[in-house]
Amino acid sequence: NVVDFIKREIEKKAVESLNDWLSRNTESAREKQNAYKPVLTEIYKLRTNLVNELNLKDLIVDHDWSLSYLKGSLMSFKTLAEQHREQMEILKHRIVVIGKSTGVSCDGRIVFSIEDVRQNWLNLITLIPKYDKMLSLVPLLVSELSSILNDIQIVRHVSGSPVLVETYLKQLSRLIRTIQDYKTIHGFPIDFPTNLKAFKLVVDNDQGPLMLLPSGQFIVPSSCYAKALIDFLIDNVKAAEKLLKNYESTVSEETVVVSHTVYELELNSLDKDDNVAPDLMISCCQKLMDNKERLTPLFSELQLRITHYYSVLQDGRICIPWNWSL
């Protein structure tokens, strides 16, 4: 029975031990890592030269793409710079991102999609003055939304794909209009907090639920109904306060523990998916170090990423779930 076979395979993967998986996959990871070292060296050299030649503040590449794609995109960007030196002057002292979309992010980064042709990149460069005018509106709308919600801090995701300024302005405007209309007609409930200055709110895309992150930040979709948001803030403000107090110390601890794990297991690098919370990363790293005698020979000089699954990536990075068992 095919269905039963698939179920058994899924169950087998779910309970697979780290030791068994590593014994089968570390050799492959080392081979891939060694094979891609020359490509990584070329990417680093291209990136460094572009930063220096164009006087960029930084050039960030999205490593979710294959290394061959990244190298090709950097070479295309180099060609664009050589052919249109005058137009590229506007990129001076700015952060450029080679990623998943084309536009200007709400924090002023110039983002080029790895999938776009050079002409589209050039079109964006010519429109940067227009986008800079849009950027000047962001703090005004952020301040307005904060004021409506009793001085709550409006912040942005620090990870994930950049949010383009056009999109962000629409999201802010929509949420401001929704809340302002509700407040004018109904007012806020008597139990709505009078001062939310210590709390943080992220305006997210149109779809998605209201959420309270482990960091203590409120995630609010721009399509959210005002009453739903107000009720959510009232119901979760105490929980958010506790999370905010704990989060900063947890992040500091995570940084230290990650550094120790890299040293103890002789790793080339160690990072995590955005959806792995700091406390989960800490417990995972501590467990790795508790078993360092057994694991160091397997992990030595490899790149490790903590995720929710087992995998060997194209460049040889090893992915393991945070809740692995030996």
N, C-alpha and C positions, 0 to 999 in steps of 0.2 A: 504494500500500500504506500503510494507516494507521499500522502499527507502524513502518515505515521513516521515515515523516514525523515521528512523535513522536521517534524516535531522533535525527533530524537537528536537530530543534528544541532538544532537550536539549544536544546537542553544540555547537550554535551559541551557546546561552546560556552554556555552560561556558567558551568561548573568547572571549566578547564582550569587546571592549576598553573600558576605562573612558571613553576619549575619545568613542567612538561612543555609548555608553550615555548619558553626560551630555548630549551634544549633542541627544539626543532627549527627555530627561526633566527638565532643570533648569527649563525654563519652567513645566512642570506643577507641579513642586515649589514654585516661587515663588508660583504662583497659589493652591495649597492652603495654604501658609504664611500668605499675606496674608488668605485667607478665614477662617482659624481664629484670627487674632490677637485679634479681639473675644472669642471663646470662652475663649481662654487668659487674657485679662485678667479675665474674669468668674470663672474658676476660681481664679485667684490671689487675687482680692478675697474670694471666699467663704471660701477656705482661711484667709487672714489673719484675717478677722473671727471665724471659729470658734475659731481658736487663742487670740485675745485674749479673746473672750467667755467661753469655757469654761476659760480658764487652762490650756490644754494645754501639755505640753512640746513636742509637735510633732504635725502632722497630715500624714501621708504618703499620697499617692495613687498607685496603680499605673497607670503610663502605658501599659501594654500594652493597656488598654481604650481605646475611642474617646473623644474629648473630650466628645462629647454625653452619653455614659454617665457620665463622671466628673462633669460639671456636674450632671446629674440626681441622682446619688448625694449630692453635697455639699448640694444643695438639700433632699433628703430628710432628711439628717442635721441641717441647720439647723432644719427643721420639727420634728424629734424633740426637739431641744434646747429649742425654744420651748414645746413642749407638755408636756415632762417635765423642767423645770428642776431640781427637787429630786433626781431620780434621776441626773441628769448630773453632780452634784457629785463623784461617785466617780471621774470621769475627770480631775480636777484633777492637774496635774503628771505626766500620763502621756502616752505616745506612742500615738496612734490611727492605724490604717492602714485605708484603703479599698482592698480587694484582692480576692482570689479565694476566701477562706474566711471563716467566722465563728467566733471563739473568742479565746482568749488565747494568745499565743505563748510559747515557753519562755524568752524574755527579758523577758516582762511587757508586751508591746505588746497593745493591745486592737484586734482585727482584725474588721472588718465586711465581709462579702462584698457586692460591688457588685450581685450578683444577688438578694440577700435583700430581703424586705419589712421595713418599719420595725419591725413587731412582733417579728420575730426579733432585730433589733438591741437592742430594749428588753429582751427576755428575757435576752440575753447580759449586759447592763449589770446586771441584778438578780442575776446569778450570779457577778459578779466576786469577791466575798468568798470563794466556794468555790474559784475558780480561784487566788486568792492563796495559799490553803492548799496547793494542788498545787504552786505555784511554790516554796514553801519546801522541798519534797522534792527539787527538781532538784539543788541543790548536794550534798545527801547522797548521791544515787545517782551523780553525777559523781565524787565523791570515792571512792566504793566501787569503781567501775569502774577508775579511775586506779590505785588501790592494788593491785587484782588484777593489772593489767598493768604492774607495776613502775614506777609513778608517771608513766606517759605522760600528756600533757596532753589532756584531753577538750575539744574546741572545737566550735563550730557553724559552718555555712556563713554567710559574711558577706553573701552575695547570694542572689537567688532568693526564692521565696515563704516567708513565716514558717512555722516548724514549730510547730504548736499543742502546748501543754504536756501535754495528755492523751496525744497521740501520742508525744511525746518520752519521757514517763515509761514508757510501755509498751515503747518501743524499748530504753531503758536497762535496764529490769528484765529483759527477755528476754535481752539479751546478757550481763548479769551472771550470770544463772542458768546459761546455757549454758557460760560459761567457768569458773565456780566448780565446777560439776558435773564438768567435764573435769579440772580441776586437782586436785580431791579424789581422783578415781579414778586418774588417770594421772600427775599431776604435769607440770611443764613440762620440755621437753628440756634437756639440759645446755648446749646452745649458744644457748638463749634469752637475750637480753640481760638482764643483772641490773639495769640502770638505763636507763629510757626517758624520763627527765625532759625531755630536750631535744626530744622528738618530739611530734607532734600527731596526734590521731585524731578523725575526725568519724563519729558514729553516724548512718547514713543510714536510709532507709526499708527495708521488708522485702525488696523486690526490688532486684536489681542486683548487679554483680560487686564483688569486692574491687579497689580501685584505689589507685594512688599518683599524686597530682596533681602538676602542675609546681611547685606551691607547697611540695611535700615533705610534704603532709598525707596520712595514710592514710584512705581512705574505706571504711567497714565497714558492710554491711547488717546490720540487727539480727537477721536470720534466718540469719546466717552460722554455719557449723559451727566449733566452737572449734579443732579441729585445723587447719582450713584457714586460720583467722586467724593462729594461732601460726606456722605454716609461712610464711605470707605476710610476717609481720613479720621473721622470721629472714632470709628471702631478700632483703628489700628495705630493710633498715635502713641499709645503707651508701649506697645510692642516695638514700634520703630525706635523709640527712645532707648530701650534696652539694647537693641541690635546696634545702634549707632555707637553706644558706649563700648561695646565689646569688639566691634569690627576693627577699629584702628589698631588696637593692641594685637588682634589676631593677624592682621596683615603684616605687622612688624615681625611677629613671631614666624610667620610663613617665610619671609625673606631670609631670616637667619637659618631656618631648618632646611630650606632648599639649598642654600650655600653649603651647609654641612653635608648634605646628601651627595652633592656633586663631588665633594672632596673624598668622602668615605667610600663611595662606589666607583671612584675614578672615572666619572662620566665626562664626556665632552661638553654636554649641555643637558639642562633639565628645565622643561616648561610644562604648561598645562593648557587644556581647553578653557575657554572663557566660562563655561558652565560648571566648572569644578570649583566649588567654594573654598576659601582659604582653610577652613577647619578640616575639610576633607583632604586637602592637599597636605596639611600638616600630619594628619594621622597616617596617610599613605607613606609619606617620607620617613616618619618615625619607624613604621613597620619595615620599610626597606633597610634602614640602618640597623634595626634589630637583627636582621638576617644578612648582614654585610659579608660575613665569612663565606656564606654559600653563594651570594649573588654577585659579589664583586668580580669574580672571574668571568661571569657571563656578561655583565654590563660594562666592563672596563673599556674606556675609549669609545663608547657608543653615545648616541644622542637619544634621550628618553623624553617622551611626552606622556603626561598623565591625562587619561581620557575616561571614556565609559566602555571601551572595547579594546580588543587585541588587534594589532595590525602592524605591518612593516610598510612604511611609506616609500615612495619612489627614490628618495634621497638617502634611504637607510635608517631614517628615524624610527625608533620603536615606540609604539603606542600600547600602553597597558591600562586596564581599568583601575580607578582609584581604590576600589574595594577588592583587589586581587587576593587570592589565597595561595599559599605556597604548596 
